Amino acid sequence: MAATHSEYRGYLRNTVDIEAAQHRFHPAHSSEPTYRPLLFGTLAVMGLLQVASSVAILLHLTGYLQEVDLSTAPHRPIEEVQTEPVLNALRDTRKTGDRRRCKTSKDSLPSAHLPIERHQAYSKKGKPNAITIDWDEVHGYSHKMGYQKGKLLVMESGFYYIYAKTCFRYYKDGPVDSSQTEVPQVDVSNTQLIQYVYHESIKQNSKSVMLMKTGSTMRWNDTSYNMYCAQQGRGVRLDEGDALYVNVSNAWMLDPDGEGTYFGAIKLGN
């Protein structure tokens, strides 16, 4: 009986414990069905918020870019909007260039360009002796440079580029120049046509120094039209008071056209 009683009491205790345990874990099992819908609902709301935020940002950016385009050039084609800054830059450059040109024309460097003097009485004896060419100051150009008796005068010291060109021509049956009545009957089968450019230095008591020399010995035919041109140029340092001039041999053969025979200089810098 004692065993039976203890077993009965054990059975009762086990039954109570099981019921108590069931009561303790029952709320956990009962809350599981409500937790899953809450989790899914939260995720769905977060997804919708993310989509709405992305759409809002996209609309905001699109509206901002459109606002910038409209404020920059309302009612204008895209091509006009893109090219307008370039055109404005070109206009500014042209204005700046105009100002620079005005300044340059006012403060330009010394320069001169002189064509040959047409009415010159050169010897017609056909001698090769070199003589100084006279230049046409009236139809020429000079700026901050002087001219006197065939010489170009330096009025401002600096480094200059000097150039000269002389053309010679001969035709037996016609005059070399309209001012000359006839062409001398000379032998032109072995004619020396030489051009010299000289520099008179004020520092050397106006002593002449040859800067350039060019030319050729021509074998011309006295029964046809003949022409030859000599041209040269170089840079040289000149001082205020210096002079430049050109000598040629057989000057009576010089072409009187200023496009073919001329002399000039331009200052390049100090």
C-alpha positions in Angstrom: 0.0 0.0 0.0 2.9 2.3 0.8 4.3 1.7 -2.6 1.0 2.3 -4.2 0.5 5.5 -2.3 3.9 6.9 -3.2 3.4 6.0 -6.8 0.1 7.7 -6.7 1.6 10.8 -5.2 4.3 10.7 -7.8 1.8 10.5 -10.5 -0.1 13.4 -9.1 3.1 15.5 -8.9 4.1 14.6 -12.4 0.7 15.6 -13.6 0.8 18.9 -11.9 4.3 19.7 -13.2 3.3 18.9 -16.7 0.2 21.1 -16.5 2.3 23.9 -14.9 4.9 23.5 -17.7 2.1 23.6 -20.3 0.8 26.8 -18.7 4.3 28.4 -18.7 5.0 27.7 -22.4 1.5 28.3 -23.7 1.8 32.1 -24.1 5.0 31.6 -26.2 3.1 29.2 -28.6 0.2 31.5 -28.7 2.2 34.7 -29.7 3.9 33.0 -32.7 1.0 33.5 -35.1 0.9 37.3 -34.4 4.7 37.9 -34.7 5.0 36.8 -38.3 2.4 39.2 -39.7 3.9 42.1 -37.8 7.4 41.3 -39.2 6.0 41.0 -42.8 4.1 44.3 -42.4 7.1 46.1 -41.1 9.2 44.9 -44.1 6.5 45.9 -46.5 6.2 49.4 -45.0 10.0 49.9 -45.2 10.1 48.8 -48.8 7.3 51.2 -49.7 9.1 54.0 -47.9 12.4 53.2 -49.8 10.6 53.2 -53.2 8.8 56.4 -52.3 12.1 58.0 -51.3 13.8 57.0 -54.5 11.0 58.3 -56.6 11.0 61.6 -54.6 14.8 62.0 -55.1 14.5 61.3 -58.8 11.7 63.8 -59.2 13.6 66.4 -57.2 16.8 66.0 -59.3 14.8 66.1 -62.6 13.0 69.2 -61.5 16.3 70.9 -60.4 18.0 70.3 -63.7 15.0 71.5 -65.6 14.9 74.6 -63.5 18.6 75.3 -64.2 18.1 74.9 -68.0 15.0 77.2 -67.9 16.7 79.9 -65.8 19.8 79.8 -68.0 18.0 80.2 -71.4 14.2 80.2 -71.3 12.5 79.4 -74.5 15.9 78.9 -76.4 17.1 76.0 -78.4 19.7 73.7 -76.8 22.3 74.6 -79.5 21.9 78.3 -78.7 22.4 77.7 -75.0 25.6 75.7 -75.6 27.1 78.1 -78.2 26.3 81.4 -76.5 29.3 81.2 -74.0 31.6 80.5 -76.9 30.3 83.5 -78.9 30.6 85.7 -75.9 34.2 84.6 -75.4 34.9 85.4 -79.1 33.3 88.8 -78.8 35.4 89.6 -75.7 38.5 88.4 -77.6 37.7 90.6 -80.5 37.2 93.6 -78.2 40.5 92.9 -76.5 42.2 92.5 -79.8 40.8 95.9 -81.0 42.1 97.5 -77.8 45.5 95.9 -78.4 45.6 97.0 -82.0 44.7 100.6 -81.0 47.5 100.5 -78.5 49.9 99.0 -80.9 49.1 101.5 -83.6 49.8 104.3 -81.1 53.0 102.9 -79.6 54.1 100.9 -82.7 57.8 100.1 -83.3 59.9 102.2 -85.7 59.7 101.0 -89.3 60.0 102.2 -92.9 59.4 101.0 -96.4 60.5 103.1 -99.4 60.0 102.4 -103.1 62.5 103.5 -105.7 62.5 107.1 -106.9 61.4 106.8 -110.5 62.9 110.0 -111.9 66.6 109.5 -111.4 69.4 110.4 -113.8 71.8 107.5 -113.7 74.8 107.2 -116.0 74.1 105.3 -119.2 77.7 104.4 -119.9 77.2 100.9 -118.7 80.0 101.1 -116.1 79.6 98.6 -113.2 80.5 101.2 -110.6 78.1 101.0 -107.7 76.1 104.1 -106.8 73.6 104.8 -104.0 69.9 104.4 -104.9 67.5 107.3 -104.2 64.2 106.4 -102.7 60.7 107.9 -102.9 59.9 109.3 -99.5 56.6 110.8 -100.7 55.1 107.5 -101.8 56.8 105.4 -99.1 56.2 104.9 -95.4 58.2 105.8 -92.4 57.5 105.8 -88.7 60.0 107.0 -86.1 62.7 106.8 -88.8 64.1 109.5 -91.0 65.3 109.7 -94.6 67.9 111.9 -96.3 69.7 111.6 -99.7 69.2 107.9 -100.2 69.9 107.0 -96.5 67.5 105.6 -94.0 68.1 107.3 -90.6 67.7 105.5 -87.3 66.0 107.5 -84.6 65.6 104.8 -81.9 68.2 102.3 -80.9 67.4 98.6 -81.0 67.5 95.4 -83.0 66.2 95.8 -86.6 65.5 93.7 -89.5 66.8 95.2 -92.8 65.6 94.2 -96.2 66.2 95.4 -99.8 65.2 94.3 -103.2 66.4 95.6 -106.6 65.2 94.6 -110.1 67.2 95.1 -113.3 65.8 95.0 -116.8 67.0 95.6 -120.3 65.4 95.7 -123.7 67.3 97.0 -126.7 64.4 98.4 -128.7 62.7 100.3 -125.9 63.7 102.7 -123.1 64.3 101.4 -119.5 62.3 104.3 -118.1 59.7 106.6 -119.6 61.9 109.6 -118.5 64.8 108.3 -120.5 64.8 108.8 -124.2 66.9 105.8 -125.2 68.8 102.8 -124.0 72.6 103.0 -124.4 74.0 100.6 -126.9 76.2 98.5 -124.6 77.3 94.9 -124.4 75.0 93.1 -122.0 76.3 89.6 -122.7 78.4 89.8 -119.5 76.6 92.2 -117.1 77.4 92.4 -113.4 74.2 93.2 -111.4 75.2 93.5 -107.7 73.3 94.8 -104.7 75.1 96.1 -101.5 73.5 97.2 -98.2 75.7 99.4 -96.0 75.5 100.6 -92.4 76.9 103.9 -91.2 77.7 103.5 -87.5 77.5 106.6 -85.3 79.9 104.9 -82.8 82.5 104.5 -85.5 82.4 108.1 -86.8 79.8 107.2 -89.4 82.1 104.7 -91.0 80.3 102.5 -93.6 80.3 98.8 -93.1 78.8 96.4 -95.6 75.9 94.4 -94.1 74.8 92.4 -97.1 75.9 91.6 -100.7 74.2 89.6 -103.4 73.9 89.6 -107.2 74.9 87.8 -110.3 76.8 88.2 -113.6 74.1 87.9 -116.2 74.5 86.8 -119.8 71.7 88.7 -121.5 70.5 88.7 -125.1 70.4 92.2 -126.4 67.6 91.3 -128.8 65.0 90.3 -126.2 63.6 91.5 -122.9 65.8 90.7 -119.9 65.1 91.0 -116.2 66.8 90.0 -112.9 66.0 90.7 -109.2 68.3 90.5 -106.2 66.8 90.4 -102.7 68.3 90.0 -99.2 67.6 90.7 -95.5 69.1 90.3 -92.1 68.9 91.5 -88.5 71.3 93.9 -87.0 71.8 96.0 -83.9 71.4 99.8 -84.7 72.0 102.9 -82.6 70.3 106.2 -82.7 72.0 108.3 -85.4 73.0 105.3 -87.6 72.2 105.3 -91.3 71.4 102.6 -93.9 71.7 102.8 -97.7 71.8 100.6 -100.8 74.3 100.6 -103.6 74.0 98.8 -106.9 76.1 98.3 -110.0 74.7 99.3 -113.4 72.0 101.4 -111.8 70.8 102.6 -115.2 69.2 99.2 -115.6 67.1 99.5 -112.5 63.4 98.7 -112.8 61.6 102.0 -111.9 58.5 100.2 -110.5 58.2 100.4 -106.7 56.8 96.8 -106.5 60.2 95.5 -107.8 62.7 97.8 -106.2 62.3 98.8 -102.6 64.2 99.2 -99.3 63.0 99.1 -95.7 63.6 98.3 -92.0 61.6 97.4 -88.9 62.5 97.3 -85.3 62.1 93.9 -83.7 63.0 94.8 -80.1 65.5 96.4 -77.8 
